[in-house]
Amino acid sequence: MPLPELIEIVPPSDRAPSRITAPGSKSITNRALILAAQAQGEVVLRGALWSEDTEVMVDCLRRLGFEVTVDAEPEEPANRTMRVLGQGGHIPGGGTPETPLELHVGNAGTAARFLAAMVCLGPGVCRLSGVPRMHERPQAALLQALRALGYRVDAPGDRLPAVIHGAGPRPGHVVTSVEESSQFASALLLSARAGGWTVGVRGANVEELPYVEMTRRLVAAFPAEGGEFRIEPDASSGSYFWAAGALLDRDVTVRGWPASGWQIDAEFPRFLRLPSEVSRERDLGDSILTAIAMAPLAPSAVRFTDLGRLRVQECERVLAMRTGLERCGARVLESGDTLTVTPGPLRGAVIETYGDHRIAMSFATLGLKVPGIRIQNPSCVRKTFPNFFQKLADPSPAGLGAGIRDVVTGGLLSGADLLPT
């Protein structure tokens, strides 16, 4: 059964140490799936995340004709071993101009952008579409770059849905902007070897450059001739548990914390004692939402700067965080792309998630300390962390021992009841 529409987080009484296993990185998993499809021969991905965004990518690859098998990994229920039979840059499937192959990407920005570039390498025509929010999110810089390489892309307003006409490799050089998203450059870089093109990056939005660097380093390290590749744990997902330890003054650590330097959010443990200013441009990626949720309980006011990128993601995240914190009684000042949070007493409140997994998980983390926080539409965590609420509720050492209450029935949820379907 699905999670209830409204749940309440009950702060844990357990004080025992916790050692949490975070699921695999969504960003790395979806990049690795694209590279595996273009490899020469079979690639085995271990520790790959199995969530809504990666399921979407696997489904689209299968629709394109790639052979992908998915097997459970017993040590982490949200992870899978995936085997992809690479086609050396060949795209097996595709449609016609009259009947394009339909690829539905949900609200997965990585799938939408990475697939848009890769399907250009095939001979067929594909139509990429998603949920209504995905049709609002930026795509123009990538679609314009693909046209500059000589591909035909039909997309009114340069947003999804888009019909992309594959034409095989088109050697050349293209420059794309990272002002709205690093995923445009990453999409081109992931298919550059097979496409024969080189990629330049422009734009002053340096907060996006660590994700471009992740892609470059992943391409260099990936077994392009076939082999095995291990996906490291997701640092953004791990941030909630580091934060929980700080909020509860309790020994909580995340096992296998990534040390590759690929994920900017691996820096999160340095921000458990929040400084006076945290930048989305220089300091943290998605885990800045976790830090914003912690800020009302910090010793002094914290300014969160350079947040513009958050406005065009799964929801308008700046507005969502400010609104949620204010409902909890926090003092929050929004000025341009900066939020200033001043500490003070908090109360429980109903949190609207806007269908955004990171809003849900950030406020659920705050609810570990502040009684009475209720999360609407908690199933949205399925996007990147389907067993998040299980890990909150499981007893230590594997979980935090919190209560997750069905607000309608008043009963506590456990086990499979905490998995969204």
Stockholm file with secondary structure:
# STOCKHOLM 1.0

chainA/1-421         MPLPELIEIVPPSDRAPSRITAPGSKSITNRALILAAQAQGEVVLRGALWSEDTEVMVDCLRRLGFEVTVDAEPEEPANRTMRVLGQGGHIPGGGTPETPLELHVGNAGTAARFLAAMVCLGPGVCRLSGVPRMHERPQAALLQALRALGYRVDAPGDRLPAVIHGAGPRPGHVVTSVEESSQFASALLLSARAGGWTVGVRGANVEELPYVEMTRRLVAAFPAEGGEFRIEPDASSGSYFWAAGALLDRDVTVRGWPASGWQIDAEFPRFLRLPSEVSRERDLGDSILTAIAMAPLAPSAVRFTDLGRLRVQECERVLAMRTGLERCGARVLESGDTLTVTPGPLRGAVIETYGDHRIAMSFATLGLKVPGIRIQNPSCVRKTFPNFFQKLADPSPAGLGAGIRDVVTGGLLSGADLLPT
#=GR chainA/1-421 SS CCCCSEEEEECCCCCSCEEEECCBCHHHHHHHHHHHHHSEEEEEEEEEECSHHHHHHHHHHHHTTCCEEEEECTTCTTEEEEEEEEETTCCCCCBCSSSCEEEECTTCHHHHHHHHHHGGGSSSEEEEECCHHHHHSCCHHHHHHHHHTTCEEECGGGCSSEEEECCCCCCEEEEEECSSCTHHHHHHHHTHHHHTEEEEEECSCGGGHHHHHHHHHHHHHSCTTSEEEECCBCHHHHHHHHHHHHHHTCCEEEETCCCSSCCGGGGGGGGSSCCSEEETTTTCSTTHHHHHHHGGGSSSCEEEECCGGGGGSSSCHHHHHHHHHHHTTCEEEEETTEEEEECCCCCCCEECCTTCHHHHHHHHHHHTTSTTCEEESGGGGGGTCTTHHHHHHSCTTTSCCCEEEETTTCCBCCGGGGSCC
#=GC SS_cons         CCCCSEEEEECCCCCSCEEEECCBCHHHHHHHHHHHHHSEEEEEEEEEECSHHHHHHHHHHHHTTCCEEEEECTTCTTEEEEEEEEETTCCCCCBCSSSCEEEECTTCHHHHHHHHHHGGGSSSEEEEECCHHHHHSCCHHHHHHHHHTTCEEECGGGCSSEEEECCCCCCEEEEEECSSCTHHHHHHHHTHHHHTEEEEEECSCGGGHHHHHHHHHHHHHSCTTSEEEECCBCHHHHHHHHHHHHHHTCCEEEETCCCSSCCGGGGGGGGSSCCSEEETTTTCSTTHHHHHHHGGGSSSCEEEECCGGGGGSSSCHHHHHHHHHHHTTCEEEEETTEEEEECCCCCCCEECCTTCHHHHHHHHHHHTTSTTCEEESGGGGGGTCTTHHHHHHSCTTTSCCCEEEETTTCCBCCGGGGSCC
//
